[in-house]
Structure formats: structure tokens, C-alpha cells
Amino acid sequence: MATKSSSSRNARMLLFIPAIFLVALAIVFLKSFEFGPRDVLPSALVGKPFPEFSYSELHNGQQLTRSDLIGEPRLVNVWASWCVACGVEHPILLEIATSGVSIVGLNYKDEPDTARQWLLERGNPYDFNIVDREGLLGIELGVTGAPETFVLDEHGTIVDKHVGLISEATWETFKSQYFSS
């Protein structure tokens, strides 16, 4: 009789193994997301000029080039209307823009009409938006997805890159390193 209850207890314990495995997997998955500063994917472009390009602006169709990025330190934020994380990040970008920091959007692999509507509904923190509909500029920048943010100095040189959401902690780090007067 003791053997029977012992084996049924062992059988019940085996039922918990998949649950324990799933919890461990969830912990590993969640640990892979970091919402503060990090250097998980350093950019080979740090210290180099932003790549040359010629793409249209999202709202007025004007041709934009690398020269439009020169003149002041700024953020170049890769975003898209299909990007859920970009919607989460957006309020922080609106705050940053109200502080006087120049932010340029790189609208990545998106439909321009959908992108314009997305900004109309949520607010537009960008000085202007580069339309990278095919993702070719993103390839030159080594973009792995949206959102990603590049910090440029006043000469248009990439001085930092952040993969993922810009959090308040990330912004504070960028602000103290690149935007404090």
C-alpha cells in the first residue's frame, strides 16, 4: 500500500515538471528584456558619420539627405506604426521633444499613410521623418528591428546606439552624456 501511494505521489510530482520548465523559460525570456541602458548590440557605426541617404520626408515629400542631420546633437529614432513597442516608447519621446532635444524619425518598413495617421493620433515628437519604406537605410545602419535609437553629435557622427525602448533611465544617461550644456 505504501508503494502505491508513493508511486501516485511521484506521478503527481511529474505533472509539475512542465510547469516548472515553463516558469524557468518565462524568467529567462523576461530577463532578456532590459528597459534601461545597455550595450548588448554595440553598433559598428559608433564614431562614424551617419550614412549618406536621399529619402523623402513623411509629411511633405521633401528630399532629405545626411546634411539635414548636421547642426546640432539629436536622436534618430527608428519606429513604425506596426511596432507595438514603439507605441510604448512614444510618450517618452514626446517628453524628450518638449525639452528641446531634436528627434528625427526613421519610419521603417511602414506604409506612409498609416504612419502619418499614427502620429496624428499619438502626437509627433519628430522634427522630421525619413521614409525608409524598403528598409535599405535601416540595413546600412544595422537595424535589427524597431525601436532603435541613434545619438548623433552636431557633425552627424553616430556617438551611441540603443536597441529597444528608450526608457527614462536610458534617456537620463543619454541626456547627461550628450545633451547637457
Disulfide bonds with the S-S distance in Angstrom:
Cys83-Cys86 2.43
